[in-house]
Amino acid sequence: MKLDLNIVLKEIYSLKIVLCEKDEEIEKLHKQLANSCRQNKILKDTHASLLSEITQLNNALSDLHVSISEMKKNDVERKTWLLEKENLQNVFIEKKSRNYVGTTKRNGRVKKRIKKIQLECKENMKKEQLQIESKALLTYESYINKVKEKENQILALQEEKEILQNEKNQELVKISIEFEEKLNKLKSQLSKTKGTHPLQDHLRKDDIFRQKYIQIEKESKEETSKLKKQIQELQSQVDNLKYSNRFLNLQQTTPQNITRQERDKLTGTAEESFKHATKRLKTNENEFSTFNKNEIKSSLSEPAKSIKKKLFNIDQNYFGKSNI
């Protein structure tokens, strides 16, 4: 059967469009990678802010301890007042024994004064205690609310990060499935090109058919070379996606306690390996790593060999017939 080159060209053009779409998807994945790096930086900043807020809470607790010590001092003062009261009572009893009539009025005034002082001290202590407790509760509640808000923000960021990771994995799976489908189609097309062209009988009649046969052979070789290039481009795209996925996993698996220099070294080594892989794919176009490239090469080289053998046999028959 004669190979329809228009259909093949259309399919190659559609494959190029698919490759352009895949390149756009790769750019999207790189953007998602940059967004994830930014989100990790934001998480670090929130962690630092939480640490500062915890230090503020510790300072507030120290202030509470200071206020409690002040309350203890007030208790000591109250005890001193009570001692003074007892002393005054003792003095009053002594003076009463000496001059009961003259000192009754003075003692009454002293008692009233003592009561007023006691009431004022109690009221002042209660007011100060209530103020300190209210301030402490307000500050404590405000800090707790801030901590809860920060925790909710961290959880939301973690959920967004997981969603982005799931979307990335789904995109990688889709790309691999589409690549396998395209590869199977290409293999089926290559298997179709292995068939012999039904021109053997016509080539014996005239030299024009022989030239047509050579032209068909040339076109089949060009088609196989184009299909090889398409397979190599698809393979390089898959390898690039694998290295980008490895780069993402490396950033996610690095611990948080690692220093910035070590993280830069790890990212630098990952980027160097990624660049080295792309260079290796460009220079060594004939080497395939994950799929059976040797089998594909053998299958691609088999149609040309069979055509050459048949052409040689036809030429012998043709020239033998002409000599006869």
C-alpha positions in Angstrom: 0.0 0.0 0.0 1.2 3.6 -0.7 1.8 5.6 2.4 -0.4 8.7 2.6 2.1 11.4 3.5 -0.5 14.1 4.1 -2.0 12.1 6.9 1.4 11.6 8.4 2.2 15.3 8.1 -1.1 16.1 9.8 -0.3 13.8 12.6 3.2 15.2 13.0 1.7 18.7 13.0 -0.8 17.7 15.7 2.1 16.2 17.7 3.9 19.5 17.5 0.8 21.3 18.8 0.7 18.7 21.6 4.3 19.4 22.4 3.7 23.1 22.5 0.8 22.5 25.0 3.1 20.3 27.1 5.7 23.0 27.1 3.1 25.4 28.4 2.1 22.9 31.1 5.8 22.6 32.1 6.0 26.4 32.5 2.8 26.2 34.6 4.5 23.6 36.8 7.6 25.8 37.2 5.3 28.6 38.3 3.7 26.3 40.8 7.1 25.4 42.0 8.0 29.1 42.5 4.7 29.6 44.3 5.4 26.7 46.7 8.8 28.2 47.4 7.1 31.5 48.2 4.7 29.8 50.5 7.5 28.0 52.3 9.1 31.4 52.9 5.8 32.8 54.2 5.6 29.8 56.6 9.0 30.6 57.9 8.1 34.2 58.4 4.9 33.2 60.3 7.0 30.8 62.4 9.3 33.7 63.3 6.4 35.9 64.2 4.9 33.2 66.4 8.2 32.9 68.2 8.2 36.6 68.8 4.6 36.5 70.1 5.6 33.6 72.4 8.3 35.8 73.8 5.8 38.5 74.4 3.6 36.1 76.2 6.5 35.2 78.4 7.1 38.8 79.1 3.4 39.2 80.1 3.7 36.3 82.4 6.8 37.9 84.0 4.7 41.1 84.5 2.0 39.0 86.2 4.6 37.6 88.5 5.7 41.1 89.3 2.1 42.1 90.0 1.7 39.1 92.3 4.9 40.1 94.2 3.4 43.6 94.6 0.2 42.1 96.0 2.3 40.2 98.4 4.0 43.4 99.5 0.5 44.9 100.0 -0.3 42.0 102.2 2.8 42.7 104.2 1.7 46.3 104.5 -1.7 45.2 105.7 -0.1 43.1 108.3 1.9 46.1 109.5 -1.3 48.0 109.7 -2.8 45.3 111.8 0.2 45.3 114.1 -0.1 49.0 114.4 -3.7 48.5 115.2 -2.9 46.1 117.9 -0.3 48.4 119.3 -2.8 51.3 119.3 -5.3 49.0 121.0 -2.7 48.2 123.6 -1.9 51.9 124.1 -5.6 52.6 124.3 -6.0 50.0 127.0 -3.1 51.4 129.0 -4.4 54.9 128.7 -7.8 53.8 129.6 -6.5 52.3 132.8 -4.8 55.5 133.6 -7.4 58.0 132.6 -10.6 56.4 131.5 -12.7 59.5 131.4 -10.3 61.8 129.5 -9.3 59.4 126.9 -12.7 58.0 125.8 -13.2 60.7 123.1 -9.7 60.4 121.8 -10.0 56.6 121.6 -13.2 56.9 119.7 -11.6 59.2 117.2 -8.6 56.8 116.9 -10.9 53.8 116.3 -12.8 55.7 113.6 -9.6 56.7 112.0 -8.3 53.1 112.1 -11.6 51.8 110.6 -11.4 54.4 107.8 -7.8 53.5 107.1 -8.6 49.8 107.1 -11.6 50.4 104.7 -9.5 52.5 102.4 -6.7 50.0 102.4 -9.1 47.2 101.6 -10.9 49.1 98.8 -7.6 50.2 97.3 -6.2 46.7 97.4 -9.4 45.3 95.8 -9.4 47.9 93.0 -5.7 47.3 92.3 -6.2 43.6 92.3 -9.2 43.8 89.9 -7.4 46.1 87.6 -4.3 43.9 87.4 -6.5 40.8 86.9 -8.5 42.4 84.2 -5.4 43.6 82.3 -3.8 40.2 82.6 -6.9 38.5 81.3 -7.3 40.9 78.4 -3.6 40.5 77.4 -3.8 36.7 77.8 -7.0 36.4 75.7 -5.6 38.7 73.0 -2.4 36.7 72.7 -4.4 33.4 72.7 -6.6 34.7 69.9 -3.6 35.8 67.9 -1.9 32.4 68.3 -5.2 30.7 67.2 -5.4 33.0 64.1 -1.8 32.2 63.2 -2.4 28.5 63.6 -5.4 28.7 61.4 -3.4 30.5 58.8 -0.7 27.9 58.9 -3.3 25.1 58.5 -4.8 26.9 55.5 -1.4 27.3 53.9 -0.7 23.6 54.5 -4.0 22.7 52.9 -3.2 24.9 49.9 0.2 23.3 49.6 -1.3 19.8 49.6 -3.9 20.8 47.0 -1.1 22.2 44.7 1.0 19.0 45.2 -2.1 16.8 44.3 -2.7 18.9 41.2 0.9 18.6 40.2 0.8 14.8 40.6 -2.4 14.6 38.5 -0.8 16.7 35.8 2.2 14.5 35.7 0.0 11.3 35.5 -2.0 12.9 32.6 1.2 13.8 30.8 2.6 10.3 31.2 -0.6 8.7 30.0 -0.8 11.0 26.9 2.9 10.3 26.2 2.2 6.5 26.3 -0.8 6.9 24.0 1.2 9.0 21.5 4.1 6.5 21.7 1.7 3.6 21.0 0.3 5.4 18.0 3.8 6.1 16.7 4.7 2.4 17.2 1.6 1.4 15.3 2.5 3.8 12.5 6.0 2.4 12.4 4.7 -1.1 12.3 2.6 -0.2 9.4 5.6 1.2 7.5 7.3 -2.2 7.8 4.9 -3.6 5.2 6.2 -4.0 1.6 4.9 -1.9 -1.2 2.9 -3.8 -3.9 5.1 -2.4 -6.7 7.3 -5.5 -7.3 5.3 -6.7 -10.3 5.1 -3.2 -11.9 8.8 -2.5 -11.5 9.6 -5.4 -13.8 7.7 -3.7 -16.7 9.4 -0.4 -17.0 12.2 1.7 -15.4 9.7 4.5 -14.4 8.2 2.2 -11.8 11.7 1.5 -10.4 12.2 5.3 -9.9 8.8 5.5 -8.2 9.8 2.7 -5.9 13.1 4.5 -5.0 11.1 7.7 -4.3 8.7 5.7 -2.0 11.7 4.3 -0.2 13.2 7.7 0.3 9.9 9.1 1.6 9.6 6.1 4.0 13.1 6.8 5.3 12.3 10.5 5.8 9.1 9.5 7.6 10.9 7.2 10.0 13.6 9.8 10.7 10.8 12.3 11.6 9.1 9.8 13.8 12.4 9.2 15.6 12.8 12.9 16.2 9.3 13.1 17.6 9.9 10.1 20.0 13.2 11.7 21.1 11.5 15.1 21.8 8.7 13.4 23.8 11.3 11.4 25.8 13.2 14.6 26.6 10.0 16.2 27.7 9.3 13.3 30.1 12.8 13.4 31.5 12.5 17.1 32.1 9.3 16.5 34.0 10.9 13.8 36.1 13.8 16.0 37.1 11.4 18.9 38.0 9.4 16.4 40.1 12.6 15.3 41.8 13.5 19.0 42.4 10.1 19.5 44.1 10.4 16.4 46.3 13.9 17.5 47.3 12.6 20.9 48.5 9.8 19.2 50.4 11.9 16.5 52.1 14.6 18.9 53.3 14.2 19.4 57.0 13.3 22.8 58.5 16.3 23.0 60.8 18.7 22.9 57.9 20.8 26.0 57.3 20.3 28.3 54.4 23.7 27.5 52.9 23.1 23.8 53.0 19.6 24.3 51.4 21.3 26.4 48.7 23.8 23.7 48.1 21.1 21.1 47.7 19.1 23.2 45.3 22.2 24.0 43.4 23.1 20.3 43.0 19.5 19.6 41.9 19.6 22.4 39.3 23.0 21.2 38.0 21.7 17.6 37.6 18.7 19.0 35.8 20.9 21.0 33.4 23.2 18.1 32.9 20.2 15.9 32.1 18.9 18.3 29.5 22.4 18.6 27.9 22.8 14.8 27.8 19.4 14.5 26.1 20.4 17.1 23.5 23.9 15.6 22.8 23.0 11.9 23.0 19.9 11.9 20.8 20.4 8.2 20.0 20.4 7.0 23.6 17.1 6.1 25.4 16.9 5.4 29.1 13.5 4.4 30.3 11.7 2.9 27.3 13.1 0.2 25.0 14.9 2.5 22.6 17.1 -0.3 21.2 14.0 -2.2 20.2 12.5 1.0 18.6 15.7 1.6 16.7 15.7 -2.0 15.4 12.1 -1.7 14.4 12.8 1.6 12.7 15.8 0.3 10.9 14.1 -3.0 9.8 11.8 -1.4 7.1 14.6 0.2 5.2 16.7 -3.0 5.2 13.8 -5.1 3.9 13.1 -2.5 1.2 16.7 -2.5 0.1 16.8 -6.3 -0.1 13.6 -6.4 -2.2 14.9 -3.6 -4.4 18.1 -5.5 -5.0 16.2 -8.6 -5.9 13.9 -6.7 -8.2 16.9 -5.1 -9.9 18.5 -8.4 -10.4 15.3 -9.8 -11.9 14.8 -6.7 -14.0 18.3 -6.7 -15.4 18.3 -10.4 -15.8 15.1 -10.2 -17.8 16.5 -7.4 -19.9 19.7 -9.3 -20.7 17.6 -12.4 -21.7 
